[in-house]
């Protein structure tokens, strides 16, 4: 039996779950100006994925990289959610 697909699926689910609060906290403390960090991290993780010899590690690094890139979109959307009052606004910004 091959469990790689199930393991990659579980790790992907975990990574996406971890990125949700990271995006919320990043927007709260730093605003959407933090998006270049997500871009750089995404490129780094995807690059590591390309040069990894292990299939599972490569898939996990790729999922993490694209989750970083997707977070750029989400952090912009998070700013809109804050404007709508769905999430609290940082009073110190």
Biopython code that builds the backbone (N, CA, C, O; Angstrom):
import numpy as np
from Bio.PDB.StructureBuilder import StructureBuilder

atoms = [
    (1, "UNK", "N", (0.839, -1.184, 0.000)),
    (1, "UNK", "CA", (0.000, 0.000, 0.000)),
    (1, "UNK", "C", (0.882, 1.246, 0.000)),
    (1, "UNK", "O", (1.945, 1.270, 0.621)),
    (2, "UNK", "N", (0.431, 2.260, -0.694)),
    (2, "UNK", "CA", (1.172, 3.505, -0.812)),
    (2, "UNK", "C", (0.433, 4.590, -0.032)),
    (2, "UNK", "O", (-0.682, 4.979, -0.381)),
    (3, "UNK", "N", (1.072, 5.064, 1.018)),
    (3, "UNK", "CA", (0.447, 6.073, 1.874)),
    (3, "UNK", "C", (0.925, 7.488, 1.580)),
    (3, "UNK", "O", (0.518, 8.431, 2.259)),
    (4, "UNK", "N", (1.786, 7.650, 0.574)),
    (4, "UNK", "CA", (2.327, 8.981, 0.288)),
    (4, "UNK", "C", (1.233, 10.005, -0.016)),
    (4, "UNK", "O", (1.291, 11.132, 0.476)),
    (5, "UNK", "N", (0.261, 9.635, -0.803)),
    (5, "UNK", "CA", (-0.818, 10.565, -1.147)),
    (5, "UNK", "C", (-1.603, 11.009, 0.067)),
    (5, "UNK", "O", (-1.943, 12.184, 0.200)),
    (6, "UNK", "N", (-1.892, 10.071, 0.956)),
    (6, "UNK", "CA", (-2.640, 10.406, 2.174)),
    (6, "UNK", "C", (-1.805, 11.301, 3.081)),
    (6, "UNK", "O", (-2.314, 12.261, 3.659)),
    (7, "UNK", "N", (-0.526, 10.982, 3.200)),
    (7, "UNK", "CA", (0.349, 11.803, 4.051)),
    (7, "UNK", "C", (0.470, 13.211, 3.480)),
    (7, "UNK", "O", (0.380, 14.191, 4.221)),
    (8, "UNK", "N", (0.674, 13.318, 2.173)),
    (8, "UNK", "CA", (0.766, 14.641, 1.543)),
    (8, "UNK", "C", (-0.545, 15.404, 1.723)),
    (8, "UNK", "O", (-0.529, 16.611, 1.969)),
    (9, "UNK", "N", (-1.673, 14.713, 1.603)),
    (9, "UNK", "CA", (-2.968, 15.354, 1.820)),
    (9, "UNK", "C", (-3.116, 15.878, 3.238)),
    (9, "UNK", "O", (-3.579, 17.000, 3.444)),
    (10, "UNK", "N", (-2.723, 15.068, 4.218)),
    (10, "UNK", "CA", (-2.820, 15.502, 5.618)),
    (10, "UNK", "C", (-1.889, 16.681, 5.892)),
    (10, "UNK", "O", (-2.274, 17.633, 6.570)),
    (11, "UNK", "N", (-0.665, 16.617, 5.366)),
    (11, "UNK", "CA", (0.282, 17.715, 5.576)),
    (11, "UNK", "C", (-0.224, 18.985, 4.879)),
    (11, "UNK", "O", (-0.088, 20.084, 5.416)),
    (12, "UNK", "N", (-0.801, 18.835, 3.698)),
    (12, "UNK", "CA", (-1.366, 19.999, 2.986)),
    (12, "UNK", "C", (-2.484, 20.635, 3.795)),
    (12, "UNK", "O", (-2.556, 21.858, 3.918)),
    (13, "UNK", "N", (-3.350, 19.803, 4.344)),
    (13, "UNK", "CA", (-4.442, 20.288, 5.187)),
    (13, "UNK", "C", (-3.882, 21.052, 6.387)),
    (13, "UNK", "O", (-4.399, 22.108, 6.753)),
    (14, "UNK", "N", (-2.827, 20.513, 6.997)),
    (14, "UNK", "CA", (-2.195, 21.158, 8.145)),
    (14, "UNK", "C", (-1.567, 22.494, 7.741)),
    (14, "UNK", "O", (-1.730, 23.493, 8.441)),
    (15, "UNK", "N", (-0.851, 22.512, 6.615)),
    (15, "UNK", "CA", (-0.183, 23.738, 6.163)),
    (15, "UNK", "C", (-1.206, 24.836, 5.893)),
    (15, "UNK", "O", (-1.014, 25.981, 6.303)),
    (16, "UNK", "N", (-2.280, 24.492, 5.212)),
    (16, "UNK", "CA", (-3.329, 25.478, 4.932)),
    (16, "UNK", "C", (-3.929, 25.991, 6.231)),
    (16, "UNK", "O", (-4.203, 27.183, 6.365)),
    (17, "UNK", "N", (-4.134, 25.093, 7.188)),
    (17, "UNK", "CA", (-4.672, 25.493, 8.487)),
    (17, "UNK", "C", (-3.739, 26.408, 9.253)),
    (17, "UNK", "O", (-4.195, 27.293, 9.977)),
    (18, "UNK", "N", (-2.448, 26.210, 9.105)),
    (18, "UNK", "CA", (-1.466, 27.049, 9.790)),
    (18, "UNK", "C", (-1.388, 28.434, 9.135)),
    (18, "UNK", "O", (-1.230, 29.443, 9.821)),
    (19, "UNK", "N", (-1.500, 28.470, 7.821)),
    (19, "UNK", "CA", (-1.389, 29.745, 7.116)),
    (19, "UNK", "C", (-2.584, 30.669, 7.392)),
    (19, "UNK", "O", (-2.444, 31.889, 7.304)),
    (20, "UNK", "N", (-3.734, 30.118, 7.716)),
    (20, "UNK", "CA", (-4.907, 30.964, 7.982)),
    (20, "UNK", "C", (-4.639, 31.960, 9.121)),
    (20, "UNK", "O", (-4.813, 33.160, 8.913)),
    (21, "UNK", "N", (-4.226, 31.513, 10.308)),
    (21, "UNK", "CA", (-3.949, 32.503, 11.363)),
    (21, "UNK", "C", (-2.715, 33.354, 11.079)),
    (21, "UNK", "O", (-2.634, 34.491, 11.544)),
    (22, "UNK", "N", (-1.750, 32.823, 10.320)),
    (22, "UNK", "CA", (-0.575, 33.623, 9.977)),
    (22, "UNK", "C", (-0.990, 34.838, 9.150)),
    (22, "UNK", "O", (-0.515, 35.949, 9.386)),
    (23, "UNK", "N", (-1.874, 34.621, 8.186)),
    (23, "UNK", "CA", (-2.368, 35.728, 7.353)),
    (23, "UNK", "C", (-3.118, 36.741, 8.206)),
    (23, "UNK", "O", (-2.911, 37.946, 8.061)),
    (24, "UNK", "N", (-3.976, 36.274, 9.082)),
    (24, "UNK", "CA", (-4.764, 37.170, 9.934)),
    (24, "UNK", "C", (-3.846, 38.005, 10.826)),
    (24, "UNK", "O", (-4.004, 39.223, 10.910)),
    (25, "UNK", "N", (-2.893, 37.358, 11.488)),
    (25, "UNK", "CA", (-1.982, 38.069, 12.389)),
    (25, "UNK", "C", (-1.060, 39.008, 11.610)),
    (25, "UNK", "O", (-0.765, 40.111, 12.069)),
    (26, "UNK", "N", (-0.608, 38.574, 10.439)),
    (26, "UNK", "CA", (0.270, 39.428, 9.625)),
    (26, "UNK", "C", (-0.440, 40.710, 9.228)),
    (26, "UNK", "O", (0.129, 41.797, 9.328)),
    (27, "UNK", "N", (-1.678, 40.587, 8.779)),
    (27, "UNK", "CA", (-2.438, 41.785, 8.400)),
    (27, "UNK", "C", (-2.700, 42.660, 9.621)),
    (27, "UNK", "O", (-2.634, 43.885, 9.524)),
    (28, "UNK", "N", (-2.992, 42.056, 10.754)),
    (28, "UNK", "CA", (-3.306, 42.803, 11.963)),
    (28, "UNK", "C", (-2.102, 43.642, 12.415)),
    (28, "UNK", "O", (-2.249, 44.823, 12.731)),
    (29, "UNK", "N", (-0.920, 43.031, 12.445)),
    (29, "UNK", "CA", (0.254, 43.718, 12.972)),
    (29, "UNK", "C", (1.030, 44.530, 11.933)),
    (29, "UNK", "O", (1.637, 45.545, 12.276)),
    (30, "UNK", "N", (1.020, 44.096, 10.663)),
    (30, "UNK", "CA", (1.882, 44.735, 9.676)),
    (30, "UNK", "C", (1.143, 45.296, 8.470)),
    (30, "UNK", "O", (1.775, 45.927, 7.623)),
    (31, "UNK", "N", (-0.145, 45.100, 8.355)),
    (31, "UNK", "CA", (-0.967, 45.472, 7.210)),
    (31, "UNK", "C", (-0.564, 44.643, 5.994)),
    (31, "UNK", "O", (0.219, 43.700, 6.112)),
    (32, "UNK", "N", (-1.089, 44.987, 4.851)),
    (32, "UNK", "CA", (-0.791, 44.180, 3.661)),
    (32, "UNK", "C", (0.603, 44.457, 3.102)),
    (32, "UNK", "O", (1.005, 43.844, 2.113)),
    (33, "UNK", "N", (1.334, 45.366, 3.721)),
    (33, "UNK", "CA", (2.689, 45.682, 3.287)),
    (33, "UNK", "C", (3.652, 44.508, 3.472)),
    (33, "UNK", "O", (4.782, 44.557, 2.986)),
    (34, "UNK", "N", (3.226, 43.479, 4.152)),
    (34, "UNK", "CA", (4.071, 42.325, 4.429)),
    (34, "UNK", "C", (4.074, 41.317, 3.271)),
    (34, "UNK", "O", (4.769, 40.303, 3.338)),
    (35, "UNK", "N", (3.306, 41.587, 2.216)),
    (35, "UNK", "CA", (3.177, 40.626, 1.132)),
    (35, "UNK", "C", (4.498, 40.241, 0.469)),
    (35, "UNK", "O", (4.609, 39.099, 0.021)),
    (36, "UNK", "N", (5.517, 41.117, 0.372)),
    (36, "UNK", "CA", (6.773, 40.670, -0.247)),
    (36, "UNK", "C", (7.451, 39.522, 0.503)),
    (36, "UNK", "O", (8.153, 38.712, -0.102)),
    (37, "UNK", "N", (7.243, 39.457, 1.802)),
    (37, "UNK", "CA", (7.810, 38.350, 2.582)),
    (37, "UNK", "C", (7.185, 37.036, 2.138)),
    (37, "UNK", "O", (7.885, 36.036, 1.979)),
    (38, "UNK", "N", (5.878, 37.032, 1.938)),
    (38, "UNK", "CA", (5.211, 35.831, 1.451)),
    (38, "UNK", "C", (5.703, 35.464, 0.052)),
    (38, "UNK", "O", (5.835, 34.281, -0.262)),
    (39, "UNK", "N", (5.974, 36.454, -0.785)),
    (39, "UNK", "CA", (6.477, 36.210, -2.132)),
    (39, "UNK", "C", (7.860, 35.552, -2.082)),
    (39, "UNK", "O", (8.100, 34.549, -2.754)),
    (40, "UNK", "N", (8.750, 36.113, -1.295)),
    (40, "UNK", "CA", (10.111, 35.578, -1.192)),
    (40, "UNK", "C", (10.081, 34.163, -0.621)),
    (40, "UNK", "O", (10.748, 33.267, -1.139)),
    (41, "UNK", "N", (9.311, 33.963, 0.442)),
    (41, "UNK", "CA", (9.218, 32.619, 1.026)),
    (41, "UNK", "C", (8.628, 31.623, 0.039)),
    (41, "UNK", "O", (9.083, 30.482, -0.040)),
    (42, "UNK", "N", (7.625, 32.044, -0.707)),
    (42, "UNK", "CA", (7.031, 31.163, -1.705)),
    (42, "UNK", "C", (8.037, 30.750, -2.756)),
    (42, "UNK", "O", (8.112, 29.577, -3.123)),
    (43, "UNK", "N", (8.810, 31.703, -3.242)),
    (43, "UNK", "CA", (9.833, 31.393, -4.249)),
    (43, "UNK", "C", (10.900, 30.463, -3.675)),
    (43, "UNK", "O", (11.358, 29.544, -4.355)),
    (44, "UNK", "N", (11.290, 30.700, -2.439)),
    (44, "UNK", "CA", (12.303, 29.844, -1.797)),
    (44, "UNK", "C", (11.787, 28.416, -1.654)),
    (44, "UNK", "O", (12.481, 27.470, -2.027)),
    (45, "UNK", "N", (10.577, 28.249, -1.118)),
    (45, "UNK", "CA", (10.023, 26.901, -0.928)),
    (45, "UNK", "C", (9.838, 26.186, -2.263)),
    (45, "UNK", "O", (10.123, 24.992, -2.362)),
    (46, "UNK", "N", (9.372, 26.882, -3.276)),
    (46, "UNK", "CA", (9.176, 26.261, -4.588)),
    (46, "UNK", "C", (10.532, 25.885, -5.197)),
    (46, "UNK", "O", (10.661, 24.832, -5.821)),
    (47, "UNK", "N", (11.529, 26.733, -5.018)),
    (47, "UNK", "CA", (12.869, 26.407, -5.516)),
    (47, "UNK", "C", (13.428, 25.166, -4.827)),
    (47, "UNK", "O", (13.990, 24.287, -5.479)),
    (48, "UNK", "N", (13.272, 25.099, -3.519)),
    (48, "UNK", "CA", (13.717, 23.902, -2.796)),
    (48, "UNK", "C", (12.965, 22.672, -3.266)),
    (48, "UNK", "O", (13.530, 21.581, -3.349)),
    (49, "UNK", "N", (11.700, 22.850, -3.570)),
    (49, "UNK", "CA", (10.889, 21.740, -4.069)),
    (49, "UNK", "C", (11.432, 21.206, -5.388)),
    (49, "UNK", "O", (11.443, 19.996, -5.616)),
    (50, "UNK", "N", (11.878, 22.104, -6.248)),
    (50, "UNK", "CA", (12.409, 21.696, -7.553)),
    (50, "UNK", "C", (13.684, 20.869, -7.435)),
    (50, "UNK", "O", (13.938, 19.993, -8.261)),
    (51, "UNK", "N", (14.483, 21.146, -6.414)),
    (51, "UNK", "CA", (15.775, 20.479, -6.287)),
    (51, "UNK", "C", (15.792, 19.376, -5.238)),
    (51, "UNK", "O", (16.856, 18.838, -4.932)),
    (52, "UNK", "N", (14.650, 19.033, -4.687)),
    (52, "UNK", "CA", (14.569, 17.961, -3.704)),
    (52, "UNK", "C", (14.483, 16.618, -4.415)),
    (52, "UNK", "O", (13.722, 16.454, -5.368)),
    (53, "UNK", "N", (15.268, 15.666, -3.942)),
    (53, "UNK", "CA", (15.267, 14.330, -4.539)),
    (53, "UNK", "C", (14.140, 13.454, -3.997)),
    (53, "UNK", "O", (13.723, 12.503, -4.658)),
    (54, "UNK", "N", (13.657, 13.759, -2.827)),
    (54, "UNK", "CA", (12.582, 12.977, -2.221)),
    (54, "UNK", "C", (11.236, 13.487, -2.722)),
    (54, "UNK", "O", (10.947, 14.681, -2.638)),
    (55, "UNK", "N", (10.426, 12.587, -3.238)),
    (55, "UNK", "CA", (9.130, 12.983, -3.807)),
    (55, "UNK", "C", (8.206, 13.610, -2.773)),
    (55, "UNK", "O", (7.584, 14.639, -3.035)),
    (56, "UNK", "N", (8.116, 13.001, -1.612)),
    (56, "UNK", "CA", (7.197, 13.514, -0.595)),
    (56, "UNK", "C", (7.664, 14.882, -0.099)),
    (56, "UNK", "O", (6.855, 15.799, 0.040)),
    (57, "UNK", "N", (8.937, 15.020, 0.162)),
    (57, "UNK", "CA", (9.458, 16.313, 0.615)),
    (57, "UNK", "C", (9.247, 17.376, -0.454)),
    (57, "UNK", "O", (8.888, 18.512, -0.142)),
    (58, "UNK", "N", (9.468, 17.012, -1.710)),
    (58, "UNK", "CA", (9.259, 17.948, -2.811)),
    (58, "UNK", "C", (7.809, 18.413, -2.872)),
    (58, "UNK", "O", (7.539, 19.596, -3.078)),
    (59, "UNK", "N", (6.875, 17.479, -2.692)),
    (59, "UNK", "CA", (5.454, 17.837, -2.719)),
    (59, "UNK", "C", (5.100, 18.747, -1.548)),
    (59, "UNK", "O", (4.360, 19.716, -1.718)),
    (60, "UNK", "N", (5.613, 18.448, -0.382)),
    (60, "UNK", "CA", (5.314, 19.262, 0.807)),
    (60, "UNK", "C", (5.906, 20.659, 0.667)),
    (60, "UNK", "O", (5.261, 21.647, 1.016)),
    (61, "UNK", "N", (7.131, 20.744, 0.157)),
    (61, "UNK", "CA", (7.741, 22.058, -0.071)),
    (61, "UNK", "C", (6.968, 22.846, -1.125)),
    (61, "UNK", "O", (6.800, 24.059, -1.000)),
    (62, "UNK", "N", (6.497, 22.154, -2.164)),
    (62, "UNK", "CA", (5.701, 22.818, -3.192)),
    (62, "UNK", "C", (4.384, 23.339, -2.642)),
    (62, "UNK", "O", (3.979, 24.459, -2.955)),
    (63, "UNK", "N", (3.719, 22.543, -1.832)),
    (63, "UNK", "CA", (2.458, 22.979, -1.217)),
    (63, "UNK", "C", (2.707, 24.179, -0.306)),
    (63, "UNK", "O", (1.923, 25.128, -0.299)),
    (64, "UNK", "N", (3.784, 24.140, 0.451)),
    (64, "UNK", "CA", (4.111, 25.264, 1.328)),
    (64, "UNK", "C", (4.415, 26.520, 0.513)),
    (64, "UNK", "O", (3.977, 27.615, 0.865)),
    (65, "UNK", "N", (5.160, 26.359, -0.566)),
    (65, "UNK", "CA", (5.487, 27.498, -1.420)),
    (65, "UNK", "C", (4.265, 28.132, -2.039)),
    (65, "UNK", "O", (4.119, 29.354, -2.033)),
    (66, "UNK", "N", (3.382, 27.300, -2.577)),
    (66, "UNK", "CA", (2.181, 27.862, -3.192)),
    (66, "UNK", "C", (1.205, 28.388, -2.141)),
    (66, "UNK", "O", (0.409, 29.278, -2.438)),
    (67, "UNK", "N", (1.253, 27.859, -0.931)),
    (67, "UNK", "CA", (0.447, 28.433, 0.152)),
    (67, "UNK", "C", (0.959, 29.826, 0.504)),
    (67, "UNK", "O", (0.172, 30.719, 0.817)),
    (68, "UNK", "N", (2.266, 30.009, 0.453)),
    (68, "UNK", "CA", (2.837, 31.356, 0.671)),
    (68, "UNK", "C", (2.367, 32.312, -0.417)),
    (68, "UNK", "O", (1.987, 33.448, -0.130)),
    (69, "UNK", "N", (2.391, 31.855, -1.659)),
    (69, "UNK", "CA", (1.949, 32.715, -2.751)),
    (69, "UNK", "C", (0.458, 33.020, -2.649)),
    (69, "UNK", "O", (0.037, 34.145, -2.917)),
    (70, "UNK", "N", (-0.337, 32.036, -2.266)),
    (70, "UNK", "CA", (-1.774, 32.259, -2.114)),
    (70, "UNK", "C", (-2.042, 33.229, -0.961)),
    (70, "UNK", "O", (-3.036, 33.956, -0.973)),
    (71, "UNK", "N", (-1.155, 33.236, 0.031)),
    (71, "UNK", "CA", (-1.324, 34.134, 1.170)),
    (71, "UNK", "C", (-1.229, 35.601, 0.759)),
    (71, "UNK", "O", (-1.781, 36.467, 1.438)),
    (72, "UNK", "N", (-0.539, 35.889, -0.338)),
    (72, "UNK", "CA", (-0.491, 37.268, -0.841)),
    (72, "UNK", "C", (-1.900, 37.718, -1.185)),
    (72, "UNK", "O", (-2.313, 38.817, -0.817)),
    (73, "UNK", "N", (-2.629, 36.878, -1.885)),
    (73, "UNK", "CA", (-4.024, 37.188, -2.219)),
    (73, "UNK", "C", (-4.869, 37.295, -0.946)),
    (73, "UNK", "O", (-5.675, 38.214, -0.796)),
    (74, "UNK", "N", (-4.674, 36.363, -0.054)),
    (74, "UNK", "CA", (-5.484, 36.338, 1.162)),
    (74, "UNK", "C", (-5.220, 37.527, 2.069)),
    (74, "UNK", "O", (-6.141, 38.006, 2.730)),
    (75, "UNK", "N", (-3.991, 38.014, 2.119)),
    (75, "UNK", "CA", (-3.699, 39.157, 2.994)),
    (75, "UNK", "C", (-4.363, 40.419, 2.450)),
    (75, "UNK", "O", (-4.776, 41.287, 3.219)),
    (76, "UNK", "N", (-4.467, 40.521, 1.131)),
    (76, "UNK", "CA", (-5.192, 41.646, 0.526)),
    (76, "UNK", "C", (-6.686, 41.510, 0.822)),
    (76, "UNK", "O", (-7.354, 42.494, 1.141)),
    (77, "UNK", "N", (-7.198, 40.301, 0.714)),
    (77, "UNK", "CA", (-8.604, 40.059, 1.044)),
    (77, "UNK", "C", (-8.866, 40.295, 2.525)),
    (77, "UNK", "O", (-9.936, 40.774, 2.900)),
    (78, "UNK", "N", (-7.900, 39.962, 3.361)),
    (78, "UNK", "CA", (-8.060, 40.158, 4.804)),
    (78, "UNK", "C", (-8.220, 41.634, 5.128)),
    (78, "UNK", "O", (-8.996, 41.997, 6.012)),
    (79, "UNK", "N", (-7.498, 42.478, 4.423)),
    (79, "UNK", "CA", (-7.650, 43.921, 4.629)),
    (79, "UNK", "C", (-9.087, 44.355, 4.334)),
    (79, "UNK", "O", (-9.646, 45.190, 5.045)),
    (80, "UNK", "N", (-9.676, 43.790, 3.292)),
    (80, "UNK", "CA", (-11.070, 44.097, 2.954)),
    (80, "UNK", "C", (-12.023, 43.572, 4.030)),
    (80, "UNK", "O", (-13.012, 44.226, 4.365)),
    (81, "UNK", "N", (-11.720, 42.395, 4.564)),
    (81, "UNK", "CA", (-12.570, 41.831, 5.631)),
    (81, "UNK", "C", (-12.529, 42.715, 6.879)),
    (81, "UNK", "O", (-13.537, 42.880, 7.565)),
    (82, "UNK", "N", (-11.362, 43.276, 7.163)),
    (82, "UNK", "CA", (-11.232, 44.181, 8.315)),
    (82, "UNK", "C", (-12.046, 45.443, 8.072)),
    (82, "UNK", "O", (-12.722, 45.928, 8.979)),
    (83, "UNK", "N", (-11.988, 45.982, 6.848)),
    (83, "UNK", "CA", (-12.771, 47.182, 6.522)),
    (83, "UNK", "C", (-14.264, 46.931, 6.662)),
    (83, "UNK", "O", (-15.015, 47.834, 7.032)),
    (84, "UNK", "N", (-14.703, 45.702, 6.366)),
    (84, "UNK", "CA", (-16.121, 45.356, 6.494)),
    (84, "UNK", "C", (-16.520, 45.093, 7.936)),
    (84, "UNK", "O", (-17.706, 44.965, 8.239)),
    (85, "UNK", "N", (-15.532, 45.012, 8.834)),
    (85, "UNK", "CA", (-15.825, 44.780, 10.235)),
    (85, "UNK", "C", (-15.901, 43.312, 10.617)),
    (85, "UNK", "O", (-16.350, 42.989, 11.716)),
    (86, "UNK", "N", (-15.478, 42.427, 9.748)),
    (86, "UNK", "CA", (-15.540, 40.995, 10.027)),
    (86, "UNK", "C", (-14.415, 40.558, 10.956)),
    (86, "UNK", "O", (-14.531, 39.544, 11.645)),
    (87, "UNK", "N", (-13.313, 41.333, 10.975)),
    (87, "UNK", "CA", (-12.171, 41.045, 11.834)),
    (87, "UNK", "C", (-11.775, 42.328, 12.531)),
    (87, "UNK", "O", (-12.028, 43.414, 12.008)),
    (88, "UNK", "N", (-11.150, 42.231, 13.719)),
    (88, "UNK", "CA", (-10.793, 43.450, 14.432)),
    (88, "UNK", "C", (-9.653, 44.197, 13.746)),
    (88, "UNK", "O", (-8.773, 43.597, 13.129)),
    (89, "UNK", "N", (-9.694, 45.520, 13.872)),
    (89, "UNK", "CA", (-8.666, 46.389, 13.330)),
    (89, "UNK", "C", (-7.663, 46.697, 14.425)),
    (89, "UNK", "O", (-8.037, 46.906, 15.579)),
    (90, "UNK", "N", (-6.417, 46.723, 14.068)),
    (90, "UNK", "CA", (-5.366, 47.059, 15.042)),
    (90, "UNK", "C", (-5.416, 48.569, 15.288)),
    (90, "UNK", "O", (-5.185, 49.349, 14.365)),
    (91, "UNK", "N", (-5.714, 48.987, 16.512)),
    (91, "UNK", "CA", (-5.816, 50.428, 16.785)),
    (91, "UNK", "C", (-4.479, 51.150, 16.718)),
    (91, "UNK", "O", (-4.457, 52.378, 16.636)),
    (92, "UNK", "N", (-3.364, 50.426, 16.751)),
    (92, "UNK", "CA", (-2.044, 51.052, 16.738)),
    (92, "UNK", "C", (-1.541, 51.323, 15.329)),
    (92, "UNK", "O", (-0.481, 51.927, 15.162)),
    (93, "UNK", "N", (-2.288, 50.882, 14.297)),
    (93, "UNK", "CA", (-1.853, 51.130, 12.912)),
    (93, "UNK", "C", (-2.305, 52.489, 12.455)),
    (93, "UNK", "O", (-2.036, 52.880, 11.320)),
]
sb = StructureBuilder()
sb.init_structure("model")
sb.init_model(0)
sb.init_chain("A")
sb.init_seg("    ")
for serial, (resi, resn, name, xyz) in enumerate(atoms, 1):
    if name == "N":
        sb.init_residue(resn, " ", resi, " ")
    sb.init_atom(name, np.array(xyz, "f"), 0.0, 1.0, " ", f" {name:<3s}", serial, name[0])
structure = sb.get_structure()
